[in-house]
Structures are given as structure tokens and as C-alpha cells.
């Protein structure tokens, strides 16, 4: 289970802003921030590939994700194994229906898991300006006439424990993240792509909640 948690929660990306990039890029960032703040709910399909020296072939998975502002995120992995993950800012629940297992993690301040999850939640919740202090940003131009590409390097040692660099692709029309690639501190690479995005569909809190089988007991997990 720890390996699966790391695979899932190290999906993180974050953005920052530097005046040294120039006024044109500063204006672009303000525009993207405005687009992203208008996204109150979101659903999408995702595909995920993890390249690691531990196995010869990449680890491939896919599923759907739902988001509801301010802090509810729900991931449903269809393959290689059905898995549900729900976050609400205070806790994370991981449910494996096929195994009949459910685990709950408290996301308390200073908790190591909270720090690992921080970049993941930033995909949906934080603006460039909010993350200015933690990341150095480079703008790499427009790719394919549709995507803005950014490079991000963490400044703080606590983040460098998990990642070296993130490359991020943002849709010019909606401001939504469509792809990112992350080089992790251990040399692994994670690639995540979002497709079939629906922006601001009707979603309730119940739509982002895990419903375990009545026979499954949710086990509270501790940790440093």
C-alpha cells in the first residue's frame, strides 16, 4: 500500500511567478489565474504513466477525476486495479473494492503525507501568485498552438525531497491543466494527461465521496 500511495499522491504540480519573466508573461499568468479561479467544478479522464528503475516497463493506469472547490478531489482508477481516492482537505480515504480494504489518513499540518499531497492539491486549488514563494517558474512558450508550457523547480528543501522538476501544459482556452511530467527526486518520472474535460458541471459533495461496502471497515492509519 505505501508504494501505491506514493504513486498516487506524487502527481503533484505547482506554479509560481517571477517579475523577472517580463510584463508579457506576467499578464499571461494573471489571465491563467483568472481562468482557473472561475473553475468551480471539473471532471476529466486521466491517463498516468510512471517510469521507474524498479521495473522494466512503465506502470500505466487510468481513470476519472472530479473536483469541487475549495478542496474536494475524487480519483477513480479503473486500471490496473479499481481504486478510489477522496480528499477533503482534512483527510484522505483510499478504497480498494476488489481487496475489500479501506484506509483513512488524517492530513494534519506538518504530517509527511500532507506535505507530499500539497503539490497534488495545488493542481486544482492554488494560483501562480499563491505559490510564488515555493517554486521558480520558466515559461517555455506555446506548444501546438493550444498549450502554454511552463517549467517549475521547487525552492524549498521539503519539496526537493520529492521532486526535482515539473513540466506543465495549460490549455489556452480554459486555463485547465492538460498534462504534466514530473521528475522525482529518486529519478523516477511521472506523466499525467487529462482528456474529456468538463468545466463547471453540476457536482455535489456526495459525488466526491467514497461509499464502501457495508462489510468493509475503514482503518485509520497513523504515520510521522
N, C-alpha and C positions, 0 to 999 in steps of 0.2 A: 504493500500500500504506500509506503513513503516514496518509492520511485514514481508511482503514478501521480502522487500529489505534486511532486516537483515538476513532472512533465506538464501537468495541467496549469499550475499556478505560475510557472515561469513563462507565461505567454506575454509577459508584461512589456508595455512600451510607455514612454512619457515624452513630453515635449517641453522645450524651453525657448526663451527669446533673448537675443543679444542685440543691443543697439548697433554694434559693430557690423551687423549684416546689411545695414543701409535702410533708407526710408522705404524703398520699394518692397523689400522683404518684410519690413515691419508692418506695412499696410496689408500685405498678403496675410500675415499671421493674425492681425486683428480681424480680417474678413473671415478666416477659417474659424477663429474663436467664436465669432458671432453665429456662423453656421452650426457649429457643434452645440452651442448653448440652446439653439432652437430645437434640438433633437430631444424630445421628452421621453419617447419610447422608440424601440428599434427591435427588429427581428432580422435574422440572416442565417444563411447556411455557412458553414466554415469547413475548410479542409486544413489539416495540420500535418506537418512532416518534421520529425525530429531526427537529425543526423548526429550520431554518436559513435565514438570509437569502441564502445562496448559491444556493438552488434554490427554485422557486415552490411545489412540492408537498413535503410531508413525506417523508422517507426511511423506508420501512416494511420491517421484517424480522421473522422469527420462527424458532423452532426449539425445541430442548430443552436443558436444563442438568442436569448431575449434580454432586453434591458429596459428598466423603468427608472427614471430619475427620481430621487437622487442617488440611490445606492443599491438597487436590487438588480442582480445579474443571475441568469439561469442558463447553464450549459447542459445540453443533452447530447452525449456521444452515442452515435449509432454503431460505430465500428472502431476498433476491432471488437469491442465489448460494450454492451449497453451500460452507460454510466450517467448519472445525473449529479450536477453540482449546483448548489444555490448559495448565494451570498447576499447578505442584507446590511452589511456594514458592521454588524456585531458578531456574526458567526458565519461559519461555512459548514454546509452539510454535503457529504459525499455518499451517494446511494448506488449500490450495485445490485440491481434486481435479480440477475442471474445467480449471484452468490448469496443473496439474502442477507446482505451486510449494509449497515448504515453507520456512518461516523460523523460526529459533530465536533467542530473545533471553534473555540472562542477566540475572536480576533481582538484581544486586548492590546492596548497601547504598549509598544516595546516588545511584544511577542515576536519571535523569529518568523513565524508563519505570516503574521501581519505585515512584516517588512517585505517578505517575498511577494505577497499579494498586492502590495501597493502599486507596482507598475501595471499589473493587470487591471485593477480598478480605474487607473488613470486613462486607459483606452477610452472609457466612456464618460468619466466624471470631471476630469481636470482640463483646464485651458493651458495654452502655452505660458501665459503670464504666471499662473499659479505654480508652475514647475520650473520657472526660470532659475531658481537658486540651486537646483539639483542636477541640471543637465546642460551640456554645451551643445548647441544646435548648429548644423550646417545645412544650407538649402542647396540641393543638387539639381534644381531646375524641373522642367516639365517633361514627363515621360509619356510618349504615345498620345500627346495632345489631350490627355484626360486626367493624368495623375500628377500631383505635386509630390516630389520626393525629398525627404529630409533624412539627415543622419544625426544620431543622438549618442552622446557619450556621457556617462554618469560622472559627476564630480566627486561625490561622497564615497568614502571607503565602504560604507554599509551597502551601497548599491553595487559597487565594483566587486563585491563578494559573489554576486550572482550573474552579472553581465558585463561585457566589455563594450559592446556597441549594438545599436539598433538602427536598421534602415526601415523607413516608414513611407508608405504610399497613401496619399489622401485624395479622394475624389474631388475634382474641381467644382462639380455642380452642387454636391450636398455637404461637403466638408467631412464626410464619414471616412473612417479608416478602412481601406480595402485590402491592404496587405502589409505585413511586416516580417522582417527577418532579424533574428536576434542571435548574436554571437555571445555565448555564455562564458563565464569565467573559466570553466573547465575545458573549453574548446568545442563543446557541442554547439550545434546550430539548430535553431527552431524557426520554421517558416509557417506562417498562418495567413490564409487567404479567406476573405469574406465575399460571398456572392448572394444574389437574390435578396438584396437589402430592401426592407420595407421600413420607411421612416414615419414615426408617429402613428403606428397602428393602435387600435384600442387594446390596451392591456391592463389588467387588474393585478393586485398583489398576489391573488390566488394563481394567476397564470405563471408566476415565477416561484412557486412553492413546490417542494418535493412532497409527494404523497407515498409513503412507504406502505408495504403490505402489512396488514394488521399483525402478522406473526413476527415481523422484524422489529427488533429492539434497537433504538438509536443509541450507540455507545459514545459517551463523552470522552474525548481524547485530550490528554494534557500535553505538556511539552515545554521546552525552555522559551 
